[in-house]
């Protein structure tokens, strides 16, 4: 697997064994790594190190990881991948809605971690370039002209179907919670109406044909549009 070389990764975890294992593997793959064992250390090193990606445990001795996410999000869009032994859906949703970009439940494999980092870096690069056309395998989404094609064939979408796909495409490979999608596509008054989202996601999948596999459901959490081949 090819991953960007030299990217800066901040690893935040209060377990020394986790820090050693993750940082050693990342350095072995060409990343520059800083570590922190507390929330305060994490925020101080974030300001000094200016990482390209943050790997963050949620349970820290001095502060909950969600507070670290909130503080970083006040002034930075740096990708944050949560690493936690707590895999409850509510915990995932809370971290994502606070501003995390992705969530990995411990234990996880090195290959999966590298894949998620690669996606986070590509997502950050996409936001920086503001590319008007997003590719997800055989699917092209032209944001400027509101046009979607699959294998060269244009897909006829209703305005709401397109809006849902656009929001997901604007955050490629990132999990968006049901609440985030309902708010952005339908409005705040629909945050307690998840059936709207499920119905339109099903319609969208039907129209996308072979590209439907890229609209992935994260059970109990939300959806993501997969653009990376190794995550499809």
Phi and psi in degrees as GROMACS dihedral restraints (atoms count N, CA, C in turn):
[ dihedral_restraints ]
;  ai    aj    ak    al  type     phi  dphi    fc
    3     4     5     6     1   -93.5    20    10
    4     5     6     7     1   127.5    20    10
    6     7     8     9     1  -126.4    20    10
    7     8     9    10     1   151.9    20    10
    9    10    11    12     1   -58.4    20    10
   10    11    12    13     1   133.1    20    10
   12    13    14    15     1   -91.0    20    10
   13    14    15    16     1   145.3    20    10
   15    16    17    18     1    82.9    20    10
   16    17    18    19     1    -1.0    20    10
   18    19    20    21     1   -65.0    20    10
   19    20    21    22     1   149.4    20    10
   21    22    23    24     1   -94.7    20    10
   22    23    24    25     1   126.3    20    10
   24    25    26    27     1  -121.4    20    10
   25    26    27    28     1   127.2    20    10
   27    28    29    30     1  -102.0    20    10
   28    29    30    31     1   120.0    20    10
   30    31    32    33     1  -106.2    20    10
   31    32    33    34     1   122.2    20    10
   33    34    35    36     1  -119.4    20    10
   34    35    36    37     1   114.7    20    10
   36    37    38    39     1  -161.9    20    10
   37    38    39    40     1   142.9    20    10
   39    40    41    42     1   -92.4    20    10
   40    41    42    43     1     5.4    20    10
   42    43    44    45     1  -101.2    20    10
   43    44    45    46     1   111.0    20    10
   45    46    47    48     1   -54.8    20    10
   46    47    48    49     1   -37.1    20    10
   48    49    50    51     1   -65.1    20    10
   49    50    51    52     1   -40.2    20    10
   51    52    53    54     1   -64.6    20    10
   52    53    54    55     1   -45.5    20    10
   54    55    56    57     1   -58.5    20    10
   55    56    57    58     1   -46.1    20    10
   57    58    59    60     1   -62.8    20    10
   58    59    60    61     1   -46.7    20    10
   60    61    62    63     1   -65.5    20    10
   61    62    63    64     1   -49.3    20    10
   63    64    65    66     1   -66.6    20    10
   64    65    66    67     1   -47.4    20    10
   66    67    68    69     1   -65.0    20    10
   67    68    69    70     1   -38.2    20    10
   69    70    71    72     1   -63.3    20    10
   70    71    72    73     1   -44.2    20    10
   72    73    74    75     1   -65.7    20    10
   73    74    75    76     1   -40.6    20    10
   75    76    77    78     1   -66.7    20    10
   76    77    78    79     1   -43.2    20    10
   78    79    80    81     1   -62.6    20    10
   79    80    81    82     1   -36.3    20    10
   81    82    83    84     1   -64.5    20    10
   82    83    84    85     1   -20.1    20    10
   84    85    86    87     1  -102.8    20    10
   85    86    87    88     1    16.4    20    10
   87    88    89    90     1    92.2    20    10
   88    89    90    91     1     6.4    20    10
   90    91    92    93     1   -85.8    20    10
   91    92    93    94     1   153.3    20    10
   93    94    95    96     1   -93.1    20    10
   94    95    96    97     1   128.0    20    10
   96    97    98    99     1  -125.8    20    10
   97    98    99   100     1   136.4    20    10
   99   100   101   102     1  -121.5    20    10
  100   101   102   103     1   149.8    20    10
  102   103   104   105     1  -125.3    20    10
  103   104   105   106     1   156.0    20    10
  105   106   107   108     1  -147.2    20    10
  106   107   108   109     1   143.1    20    10
  108   109   110   111     1  -105.3    20    10
  109   110   111   112     1   -10.3    20    10
  111   112   113   114     1  -132.4    20    10
  112   113   114   115     1   165.7    20    10
  114   115   116   117     1   -64.8    20    10
  115   116   117   118     1   -41.3    20    10
  117   118   119   120     1   -62.7    20    10
  118   119   120   121     1   -44.7    20    10
  120   121   122   123     1   -60.1    20    10
  121   122   123   124     1   -41.0    20    10
  123   124   125   126     1   -60.7    20    10
  124   125   126   127     1   -45.9    20    10
  126   127   128   129     1   -68.1    20    10
  127   128   129   130     1   -38.2    20    10
  129   130   131   132     1   -65.4    20    10
  130   131   132   133     1   -43.9    20    10
  132   133   134   135     1   -73.7    20    10
  133   134   135   136     1   -27.6    20    10
  135   136   137   138     1   -61.4    20    10
  136   137   138   139     1   -45.4    20    10
  138   139   140   141     1   -65.1    20    10
  139   140   141   142     1   -38.6    20    10
  141   142   143   144     1   -81.4    20    10
  142   143   144   145     1   -42.0    20    10
  144   145   146   147     1   -86.4    20    10
  145   146   147   148     1   -27.0    20    10
  147   148   149   150     1    49.2    20    10
  148   149   150   151     1    64.1    20    10
  150   151   152   153     1   -67.8    20    10
  151   152   153   154     1   159.5    20    10
  153   154   155   156     1   -86.3    20    10
  154   155   156   157     1   -26.2    20    10
  156   157   158   159     1  -145.3    20    10
  157   158   159   160     1   142.4    20    10
  159   160   161   162     1  -112.1    20    10
  160   161   162   163     1   128.8    20    10
  162   163   164   165     1  -104.2    20    10
  163   164   165   166     1   118.2    20    10
  165   166   167   168     1  -129.3    20    10
  166   167   168   169     1   122.2    20    10
  168   169   170   171     1   -77.4    20    10
  169   170   171   172     1   146.0    20    10
  171   172   173   174     1   -83.7    20    10
  172   173   174   175     1   -34.1    20    10
  174   175   176   177     1   -96.9    20    10
  175   176   177   178     1   101.9    20    10
  177   178   179   180     1  -118.1    20    10
  178   179   180   181     1   156.1    20    10
  180   181   182   183     1   -67.3    20    10
  181   182   183   184     1   -25.9    20    10
  183   184   185   186     1  -111.7    20    10
  184   185   186   187     1   -13.6    20    10
  186   187   188   189     1  -167.7    20    10
  187   188   189   190     1   148.5    20    10
  189   190   191   192     1   -70.9    20    10
  190   191   192   193     1   144.6    20    10
  192   193   194   195     1   -58.4    20    10
  193   194   195   196     1   -28.1    20    10
  195   196   197   198     1   -63.3    20    10
  196   197   198   199     1   -30.4    20    10
  198   199   200   201     1   -69.0    20    10
  199   200   201   202     1   -34.1    20    10
  201   202   203   204     1   -64.7    20    10
  202   203   204   205     1   -45.0    20    10
  204   205   206   207     1   -58.4    20    10
  205   206   207   208     1   -49.3    20    10
  207   208   209   210     1   -58.6    20    10
  208   209   210   211     1   -43.8    20    10
  210   211   212   213     1   -65.0    20    10
  211   212   213   214     1   -43.8    20    10
  213   214   215   216     1   -64.1    20    10
  214   215   216   217     1   -41.3    20    10
  216   217   218   219     1   -68.9    20    10
  217   218   219   220     1   -14.4    20    10
  219   220   221   222     1   -65.8    20    10
  220   221   222   223     1   -23.5    20    10
  222   223   224   225     1  -144.4    20    10
  223   224   225   226     1     5.4    20    10
  225   226   227   228     1  -149.2    20    10
  226   227   228   229     1   144.3    20    10
  228   229   230   231     1  -101.8    20    10
  229   230   231   232     1    15.2    20    10
  231   232   233   234     1   -51.9    20    10
  232   233   234   235     1   130.6    20    10
  234   235   236   237     1   -57.7    20    10
  235   236   237   238     1   135.7    20    10
  237   238   239   240     1  -123.4    20    10
  238   239   240   241     1   122.5    20    10
  240   241   242   243     1  -110.2    20    10
  241   242   243   244     1   118.3    20    10
  243   244   245   246     1   -80.0    20    10
  244   245   246   247     1   133.1    20    10
  246   247   248   249     1  -119.0    20    10
  247   248   249   250     1   114.0    20    10
  249   250   251   252     1  -148.8    20    10
  250   251   252   253     1   147.7    20    10
  252   253   254   255     1   -77.2    20    10
  253   254   255   256     1   -11.9    20    10
  255   256   257   258     1   -90.0    20    10
  256   257   258   259     1   110.3    20    10
  258   259   260   261     1  -104.1    20    10
  259   260   261   262     1    12.1    20    10
  261   262   263   264     1   -62.7    20    10
  262   263   264   265     1   143.1    20    10
  264   265   266   267     1   -57.6    20    10
  265   266   267   268     1   -41.4    20    10
  267   268   269   270     1   -61.7    20    10
  268   269   270   271     1   -37.0    20    10
  270   271   272   273     1   -67.4    20    10
  271   272   273   274     1   -41.8    20    10
  273   274   275   276     1   -63.1    20    10
  274   275   276   277     1   -47.8    20    10
  276   277   278   279     1   -60.6    20    10
  277   278   279   280     1   -43.8    20    10
  279   280   281   282     1   -61.7    20    10
  280   281   282   283     1   -42.9    20    10
  282   283   284   285     1   -67.0    20    10
  283   284   285   286     1   -41.6    20    10
  285   286   287   288     1   -67.2    20    10
  286   287   288   289     1   -40.4    20    10
  288   289   290   291     1   -71.4    20    10
  289   290   291   292     1   -23.7    20    10
  291   292   293   294     1   -73.6    20    10
  292   293   294   295     1   -21.4    20    10
  294   295   296   297     1   132.4    20    10
  295   296   297   298     1     1.9    20    10
  297   298   299   300     1   -66.0    20    10
  298   299   300   301     1   151.4    20    10
  300   301   302   303     1   -94.5    20    10
  301   302   303   304     1   -26.5    20    10
  303   304   305   306     1  -158.6    20    10
  304   305   306   307     1   171.9    20    10
  306   307   308   309     1  -148.1    20    10
  307   308   309   310     1   123.8    20    10
  309   310   311   312     1  -119.6    20    10
  310   311   312   313     1   130.2    20    10
  312   313   314   315     1   -93.0    20    10
  313   314   315   316     1   131.1    20    10
  315   316   317   318     1   -72.3    20    10
  316   317   318   319     1   145.5    20    10
  318   319   320   321     1   -79.5    20    10
  319   320   321   322     1   152.5    20    10
  321   322   323   324     1  -135.0    20    10
  322   323   324   325     1   158.3    20    10
  324   325   326   327     1   -88.2    20    10
  325   326   327   328     1   155.6    20    10
  327   328   329   330     1   -63.1    20    10
  328   329   330   331     1   -40.3    20    10
  330   331   332   333     1   -62.3    20    10
  331   332   333   334     1   -40.9    20    10
  333   334   335   336     1   -66.4    20    10
  334   335   336   337     1   -41.4    20    10
  336   337   338   339     1   -61.5    20    10
  337   338   339   340     1   -45.5    20    10
  339   340   341   342     1   -61.3    20    10
  340   341   342   343     1   -38.4    20    10
  342   343   344   345     1   -63.8    20    10
  343   344   345   346     1   -43.3    20    10
  345   346   347   348     1   -66.7    20    10
  346   347   348   349     1   -37.8    20    10
  348   349   350   351     1   -64.0    20    10
  349   350   351   352     1   -43.3    20    10
  351   352   353   354     1   -60.2    20    10
  352   353   354   355     1   -43.1    20    10
  354   355   356   357     1   -62.7    20    10
  355   356   357   358     1   -44.2    20    10
  357   358   359   360     1   -61.3    20    10
  358   359   360   361     1   -40.8    20    10
  360   361   362   363     1   -67.1    20    10
  361   362   363   364     1   -39.8    20    10
  363   364   365   366     1   -67.1    20    10
  364   365   366   367     1   -38.1    20    10
  366   367   368   369     1   -63.1    20    10
  367   368   369   370     1   -43.5    20    10
  369   370   371   372     1   -62.9    20    10
  370   371   372   373     1   -40.1    20    10
  372   373   374   375     1   -66.2    20    10
  373   374   375   376     1   -36.9    20    10
  375   376   377   378     1   -62.0    20    10
  376   377   378   379     1   -44.8    20    10
  378   379   380   381     1   -63.9    20    10
  379   380   381   382     1   -37.0    20    10
  381   382   383   384     1   -67.9    20    10
  382   383   384   385     1   -36.2    20    10
  384   385   386   387     1   -87.7    20    10
  385   386   387   388     1   -18.6    20    10
  387   388   389   390     1    50.4    20    10
  388   389   390   391     1    48.9    20    10
  390   391   392   393     1   -59.7    20    10
  391   392   393   394     1   129.0    20    10
  393   394   395   396     1   -76.1    20    10
  394   395   396   397     1   -17.3    20    10
  396   397   398   399     1  -123.0    20    10
  397   398   399   400     1   126.2    20    10
  399   400   401   402     1  -111.9    20    10
  400   401   402   403     1   133.7    20    10
  402   403   404   405     1  -109.5    20    10
  403   404   405   406     1   133.2    20    10
  405   406   407   408     1  -130.9    20    10
  406   407   408   409     1    88.1    20    10
  408   409   410   411     1    61.9    20    10
  409   410   411   412     1  -121.3    20    10
  411   412   413   414     1   -81.3    20    10
  412   413   414   415     1    -1.9    20    10
  414   415   416   417     1  -103.3    20    10
  415   416   417   418     1   134.7    20    10
  417   418   419   420     1  -119.2    20    10
  418   419   420   421     1   131.3    20    10
  420   421   422   423     1  -118.8    20    10
  421   422   423   424     1   108.4    20    10
  423   424   425   426     1   -91.6    20    10
  424   425   426   427     1   100.8    20    10
  426   427   428   429     1   -69.0    20    10
  427   428   429   430     1   -31.6    20    10
  429   430   431   432     1   -69.6    20    10
  430   431   432   433     1   -41.0    20    10
  432   433   434   435     1  -104.1    20    10
  433   434   435   436     1     6.2    20    10
  435   436   437   438     1    52.8    20    10
  436   437   438   439     1    49.1    20    10
  438   439   440   441     1  -125.9    20    10
  439   440   441   442     1   134.0    20    10
  441   442   443   444     1  -124.5    20    10
  442   443   444   445     1   130.9    20    10
  444   445   446   447     1  -128.4    20    10
  445   446   447   448     1   147.8    20    10
  447   448   449   450     1  -127.1    20    10
  448   449   450   451     1   119.8    20    10
  450   451   452   453     1    53.0    20    10
  451   452   453   454     1    38.3    20    10
  453   454   455   456     1    85.5    20    10
  454   455   456   457     1    -8.1    20    10
  456   457   458   459     1  -100.1    20    10
  457   458   459   460     1   129.6    20    10
  459   460   461   462     1   -70.7    20    10
  460   461   462   463     1   140.2    20    10
  462   463   464   465     1  -104.7    20    10
  463   464   465   466     1   126.6    20    10
  465   466   467   468     1   -87.0    20    10
  466   467   468   469     1   107.1    20    10
  468   469   470   471     1  -113.0    20    10
  469   470   471   472     1   146.7    20    10
  471   472   473   474     1   -72.0    20    10
  472   473   474   475     1   163.2    20    10
  474   475   476   477     1   -55.3    20    10
  475   476   477   478     1   -42.7    20    10
  477   478   479   480     1   -70.3    20    10
  478   479   480   481     1   -38.7    20    10
  480   481   482   483     1   -61.1    20    10
  481   482   483   484     1   -43.2    20    10
  483   484   485   486     1   -65.6    20    10
  484   485   486   487     1   -42.7    20    10
  486   487   488   489     1   -60.4    20    10
  487   488   489   490     1   -40.4    20    10
  489   490   491   492     1   -63.2    20    10
  490   491   492   493     1   -46.9    20    10
  492   493   494   495     1   -64.2    20    10
  493   494   495   496     1   -38.5    20    10
  495   496   497   498     1   -62.6    20    10
  496   497   498   499     1   -44.4    20    10
  498   499   500   501     1   -61.2    20    10
  499   500   501   502     1   -44.2    20    10
  501   502   503   504     1   -65.5    20    10
  502   503   504   505     1   -41.1    20    10
  504   505   506   507     1   -68.5    20    10
  505   506   507   508     1   -27.2    20    10
  507   508   509   510     1   -74.6    20    10
  508   509   510   511     1   -11.1    20    10
  510   511   512   513     1  -131.5    20    10
  511   512   513   514     1    62.1    20    10
  513   514   515   516     1   -58.0    20    10
  514   515   516   517     1   134.8    20    10
  516   517   518   519     1    68.4    20    10
  517   518   519   520     1     7.0    20    10
  519   520   521   522     1  -101.2    20    10
  520   521   522   523     1   137.2    20    10
  522   523   524   525     1   -72.4    20    10
  523   524   525   526     1   126.6    20    10
  525   526   527   528     1  -111.9    20    10
  526   527   528   529     1   130.7    20    10
  528   529   530   531     1   -72.2    20    10
  529   530   531   532     1   161.4    20    10
  531   532   533   534     1   -55.5    20    10
  532   533   534   535     1   -42.4    20    10
  534   535   536   537     1   -63.7    20    10
  535   536   537   538     1   -43.0    20    10
  537   538   539   540     1   -61.6    20    10
  538   539   540   541     1   -43.8    20    10
  540   541   542   543     1   -68.2    20    10
  541   542   543   544     1   -43.6    20    10
  543   544   545   546     1   -61.6    20    10
  544   545   546   547     1   -41.0    20    10
  546   547   548   549     1   -65.3    20    10
  547   548   549   550     1   -45.5    20    10
  549   550   551   552     1   -75.6    20    10
  550   551   552   553     1   -30.9    20    10
  552   553   554   555     1   -94.6    20    10
  553   554   555   556     1   -41.3    20    10
  555   556   557   558     1  -109.2    20    10
  556   557   558   559     1   -26.7    20    10
  558   559   560   561     1   113.3    20    10
  559   560   561   562     1   161.9    20    10
  561   562   563   564     1   -57.9    20    10
  562   563   564   565     1   -30.6    20    10
  564   565   566   567     1   -68.1    20    10
  565   566   567   568     1    -9.1    20    10
  567   568   569   570     1  -107.7    20    10
  568   569   570   571     1    10.0    20    10
  570   571   572   573     1   -64.5    20    10
  571   572   573   574     1   -21.2    20    10
  573   574   575   576     1  -103.8    20    10
  574   575   576   577     1    23.8    20    10
  576   577   578   579     1  -124.8    20    10
  577   578   579   580     1    63.5    20    10
  579   580   581   582     1   -62.8    20    10
  580   581   582   583     1   -20.0    20    10
  582   583   584   585     1   -63.6    20    10
  583   584   585   586     1   -28.9    20    10
  585   586   587   588     1   -57.2    20    10
  586   587   588   589     1   -49.4    20    10
  588   589   590   591     1   -63.3    20    10
  589   590   591   592     1   -45.2    20    10
  591   592   593   594     1   -65.0    20    10
  592   593   594   595     1   -39.6    20    10
  594   595   596   597     1   -65.3    20    10
  595   596   597   598     1   -46.3    20    10
  597   598   599   600     1   -71.0    20    10
  598   599   600   601     1   -33.3    20    10
  600   601   602   603     1   -64.0    20    10
  601   602   603   604     1   -39.7    20    10
  603   604   605   606     1   -65.7    20    10
  604   605   606   607     1   -41.7    20    10
  606   607   608   609     1   -63.4    20    10
  607   608   609   610     1   -42.1    20    10
  609   610   611   612     1   -62.4    20    10
  610   611   612   613     1   -44.4    20    10
  612   613   614   615     1   -59.8    20    10
  613   614   615   616     1   -42.0    20    10
  615   616   617   618     1   -61.9    20    10
  616   617   618   619     1   -40.3    20    10
  618   619   620   621     1   -77.0    20    10
  619   620   621   622     1   -27.3    20    10
  621   622   623   624     1   -77.9    20    10
  622   623   624   625     1   -12.8    20    10
  624   625   626   627     1    57.9    20    10
  625   626   627   628     1  -124.0    20    10
  627   628   629   630     1   -64.4    20    10
  628   629   630   631     1   -19.0    20    10
  630   631   632   633     1   -84.9    20    10
  631   632   633   634     1    -3.7    20    10
  633   634   635   636     1   -61.7    20    10
  634   635   636   637     1   -26.8    20    10
  636   637   638   639     1   -63.1    20    10
  637   638   639   640     1   -15.9    20    10
  639   640   641   642     1   -85.2    20    10
  640   641   642   643     1   -11.4    20    10
  642   643   644   645     1   -94.4    20    10
  643   644   645   646     1    97.9    20    10
  645   646   647   648     1  -100.9    20    10
  646   647   648   649     1   132.2    20    10
  648   649   650   651     1   -86.7    20    10
  649   650   651   652     1   130.5    20    10
  651   652   653   654     1  -101.5    20    10
  652   653   654   655     1   100.2    20    10
  654   655   656   657     1   -51.1    20    10
  655   656   657   658     1   127.8    20    10
  657   658   659   660     1    75.7    20    10
  658   659   660   661     1    -4.0    20    10
  660   661   662   663     1  -117.2    20    10
  661   662   663   664     1   -59.0    20    10
  663   664   665   666     1   169.7    20    10
  664   665   666   667     1  -140.4    20    10
  666   667   668   669     1  -139.2    20    10
  667   668   669   670     1   159.7    20    10
  669   670   671   672     1  -142.9    20    10
  670   671   672   673     1   149.2    20    10
  672   673   674   675     1  -100.0    20    10
  673   674   675   676     1   115.6    20    10
  675   676   677   678     1   -86.9    20    10
  676   677   678   679     1   123.0    20    10
  678   679   680   681     1  -110.2    20    10
  679   680   681   682     1   -21.5    20    10
  681   682   683   684     1   -79.9    20    10
  682   683   684   685     1   129.4    20    10
  684   685   686   687     1   -60.4    20    10
  685   686   687   688     1   -40.6    20    10
  687   688   689   690     1   -74.2    20    10
  688   689   690   691     1    -8.1    20    10
  690   691   692   693     1  -103.8    20    10
  691   692   693   694     1    -5.2    20    10
